[in-house]
Amino acid sequence: MPDFEWKPIEKLSERGGSQALYDAWRSVKTRLQLAEFNHRLIRRLSIETGILERLYDLDRGTTEALVASGFLEDLVSRSSTNLEPAQLIDILRDHEAAAQLVVDGVASMRPLTKGLIQ
């Protein structure tokens, strides 16, 4: 039987040879968390834009479900809005696309031109 001394598992960051792997994972993890945060932020802004423009009414619970899970018609009950759920989702997706266009334009430092707006 081989001699084996039990040791507690060390954190990846505490292992000398794995620092590069640990740093790479932290970087990817941070980017993934930031990407999900950005998706949720854009969904929230998309919903609030329509509410501010009085295009529709939407209850708070449904708003939170749509922000967390995405614009899925199954999350919208007829009683939570003054529109048909399919129509609401279409409007939200249009607002989301417009917001994403702005975010992408800013990120790539694209000039705001008449053509971009159209």
BARO-277150 format. One record per atom (N, C-alpha, C, O): x, y, z; residue in one letter. Coordinates in steps of 0.2 Angstrom, whole numbers, plus 2048, in hexadecimal, padded with zeros to 3 digits. Example, Ala and Ser with C-alpha at 12.3 -4.5 7.8 and 13.67 -1.06 7.14 Angstrom:
2
8427E4827a/83E7EA827a/8427F0827a/8477EF82Aa/8407F5823s/8447FB824s/840800827s/843806828s/
***
This chain:
118
8047FA800m/800800800m/804806800m/809807804m/80380B7FBp/8088117FBp/806815801p/801816804p/80C819803d/80B81E808d/808824805d/80A827800d/803826808f/7FF82C806f/7FD83080Cf/7FA82E810f/7FF83780Be/7FD83B811e/7F884080Ee/7F8843809e/7F2840812w/7EC844810w/7EE84B811w/7F184D816w/7EC84F80Ck/7EC85680Dk/7E685980Bk/7E3857806k/7E485F80Ep/7DE86280Bp/7DF865804p/7E5866802p/7DA865800i/7DA8687FAi/7DC86F7FAi/7D98737FEi/7E18717F6e/7E38787F6e/7DF87C7F1e/7DD8797ECe/7DE8827F2k/7DB8877EDk/7E08877E7k/7E68877E8k/7DD8877E1l/7E18887DBl/7E588E7DBl/7EB88D7D9l/7E38937DEs/7E88997DFs/7EE8987E3s/7F389C7E2s/7EE8937E7e/7F38927ECe/7F888D7E9e/7FE88C7ECe/7F788A7E3r/7FC8857E0r/8008897DCr/7FE88D7D8r/8078887DDg/80C88C7D9g/80B88C7D2g/80C8917CEg/80B8867CFg/80B8857C8g/8048867C4g/8048867BEg/7FF8877C8s/7F98887C5s/7F688F7C5s/7F18917C3s/7FB8947C6q/7F889B7C7q/7F689E7C0q/7F18A17C0q/7F989C7BBa/7F789E7B4a/7F089B7B3a/7EC89F7B0a/7EF8957B4l/7E88927B3l/7E38967B7l/7DD8977B5l/7E48977BEy/7E089A7C2y/7DE8A17C0y/7D98A37C0y/7E38A57BDd/7E28AC7BBd/7DE8AC7B5d/7DA8B07B4d/7DF8A77B0a/7DB8A67AAa/7D48A57ACa/7CF8A87A9a/7D38A07B1w/7CC89F7B3w/7C88A57B6w/7C38A67B4w/7CC8A97BAr/7C98AF7BDr/7C78B47B8r/7C28B77B8r/7CB8B47B3s/7CA8B97ADs/7C38B77AAs/7BF8BB7A8s/7C38B17A8v/7BD8AE7A4v/7B78AF7A8v/7B28B17A6v/7B78AD7AFk/7B28AD7B3k/7AF8B57B4k/7A98B67B4k/7B48B97B5t/7B28C07B5t/7AF8C37AFt/7AA8C67AFt/7B18C17A9r/7AE8C37A2r/7A78C07A2r/7A28C379Fr/7A68B97A4l/7A08B67A3l/79B8BA7A8l/7958BB7A6l/79D8BB7AEq/7988BF7B3q/7978C67B0q/7918C87B1q/79B8C97ADl/79A8D07AAl/7958CF7A4l/7918D37A4l/7968CA7A0a/7928C979Aa/78B8C879Da/7868CB79Aa/78A8C47A2e/7838C27A4e/7808C97A7e/77A8CA7A6e/7848CC7ABf/7828D37AEf/77F8D77A8f/77A8DB7A9f/7838D87A3n/7828DC79Dn/77B8DA79An/7778DE798n/77A8D3799h/7748D1796h/76E8D379Ah/7698D5798h/76F8D27A1r/7698D47A5r/7688DB7A5r/7628DD7A5r/76D8DF7A5l/76C8E67A5l/7698E979Fl/7648ED79Fl/76B8E6799i/7678E8793i/7608E5793i/75C8E9790i/75E8E0795r/7578DD796r/7538E279Ar/74E8E4799r/7568E47A0r/7538E97A5r/7528EF7A1r/74C8F27A2r/7578F279El/7568F879Al/7518F8795l/74D8FD794l/7508F2791s/74C8F178Cs/7448F178Fs/7408F478Cs/7438EE794i/73D8EE797i/73B8F579Ai/7358F7799i/73F8F879De/73E8FF7A0e/73D90479Be/73990979Ce/740903795t/73F908790t/73890878Dt/73590D78Dt/73590278Cg/72E90178Ag/729904790g/72490778Eg/72B903796i/72690579Bi/72690D79Bi/72191079Ci/72C91079Bl/72D91779Bl/72991A795l/72691F796l/72A91778Fe/726919789e/71F918789e/71B919784e/71C91478Er/71591278Fr/71390E789r/70D90E787r/71890A787l/716905782l/7128FF785l/70E8FC782l/7138FD78By/7108F878Fy/7118F9796y/7158FD799y/70D8F579Ad/70E8F47A1d/7108ED7A2d/70F8E979Fd/7148ED7A8l/7178E67A9l/7188E67B1l/71B8EA7B3l/7168E07B4d/7168E07BBd/71E8DF7BDd/7228DC7B9d/71F8E07C3r/7268E07C6r/7298D87C5r/72F8D77C3r/7258D47C7g/7278CD7C8g/7298CA7C1g/72E8C77C0g/7258CC7BCt/7268CA7B5t/72C8CD7B2t/7308CA7AFt/72D8D47B4t/7338D77B2t/7398D47B4t/73E8D37B1t/7398D27BBe/73F8CF7BEe/7408C87BAe/7468C67B9e/73B8C47B9a/73C8BE7B6a/73F8BE7AFa/7438BB7ADa/73D8C37ABl/73F8C57A4l/7468C77A4l/74A8C57A0l/7488CB7A9v/74F8CD7AAv/7548C77ABv/7598C77A8v/7528C37B0a/7568BE7B2a/7568B87ADa/75C8B57ACa/7518B77A9s/7518B17A5s/7518B279Ds/7528AE799s/7508B879Cg/74F8BA795g/7488BB792g/7438BA796g/7478BE78Cf/7418BF78Af/73D8B9787f/73E8B8781f/73A8B678Bl/7368B078Al/72F8B178Bl/72D8B3790l/72B8AF786e/7248B0786e/7218AC78Ce/71C8AE78Fe/7238A678Dd/7218A2793d/7218A5799d/71D8A379Ed/7258AA79Al/7268AE7A1l/7218B37A2l/7208B67A7l/71D8B579Dv/7188BA79Dv/7118B879Dv/70F8B4798v/70D8B97A2s/7068B77A2s/7028BD7A0s/7058C37A0s/6FD8BC79Dr/6F88C179Ar/6F68C67A0r/6F58CC79Er/6F68C47A6s/6F48C97ABs/6F98CD7AEs/6F88D27B1s/7008CC7ABs/7058D07AEs/7078D67A9s/70B8DA7ABs/7038D77A4t/7048DC79Ft/6FE8DE79Bt/6F98DA79Bt/6FE8E4798n/6F88E6794n/6F98E478Dn/6F48E6789n/6FE8E078Bl/6FE8DE784l/6FE8D6784l/6FF8D3789l/6FD8D477Ee/6FE8CC77De/7058CB77Ee/70A8CE77Ce/7078C5782p/70E8C4784p/7128C377Dp/7188C677Ep/7108C1778a/7148C0772a/7168C776Fa/71C8C876Da/7118CC76Fq/7138D376Dq/7188D6772q/71C8D9770q/7178D5778l/71B8D877Dl/7228D577Cl/7278D977Cl/7238CF77Bi/72A8CC77Ai/72D8CF774i/7338D0773i/7298D076Ed/72C8D3768d/72E8DA769d/7348DB767d/72B8DE76Di/72D8E476Fi/7338E4773i/7388E8771i/7338E0778l/7398DF77Cl/73F8DD778l/7458E0779l/73F8D9774r/7448D6770r/7478DC76Br/74D8DD76Ar/7428E0768d/7448E6764d/7488EB768d/74D8ED766d/7468EC76Eh/7498F1773h/7508EE775h/7558F2775h/7508E8776e/7578E4778e/75C8E5772e/7628E6773e/7598E476Ca/75E8E4766a/7608EC765a/7668ED764a/75C8F0766a/75E8F7766a/7638F976Ba/7688FD76Aa/7628F7771a/7678F8777a/76E8F5776a/7738F8777a/76D8EF773q/7738EB771q/7778EF76Cq/77E8EF76Cq/7748F2767l/7778F5762l/77B8FB765l/7808FD762l/7788FF769v/77B90476Dv/781902770v/787905770v/7808FD774v/7868FA778v/78C8F8774v/7928FA775v/78A8F476Ed/78F8F276Ad/7938F8766d/7998F8765d/78F8FD764g/792903761g/796907766g/79C909764g/79590776Cv/79990B771v/79F907772v/7A5909772v/79E900773a/7A48FC774a/7A98FC76Fa/7AF8FC770a/7A78FD768s/7AB8FD763s/7AD904761s/7B190575Cs/7AB909765m/7AC910763m/7AA91275Cm/7AD916759m/7A490F75Ar/7A1910754r/79E917754r/79A919759r/79F91B74Fp/79C92274Fp/79492274Fp/79291D74Bp/791926752l/789926752l/78892A74Bl/78893074Bl/786926746t/784929740t/77D92873Et/779924742t/77A92C73Ak/77392B737k/772924735k/76D921736k/777921731g/77691A72Fg/775915735g/771911734g/77991673Al/77991273Fl/772912743l/76F90D745l/770918744i/769919747i/763916743i/75F913745i/76491773Cq/75F914738q/75F90D737q/75B909734q/
***
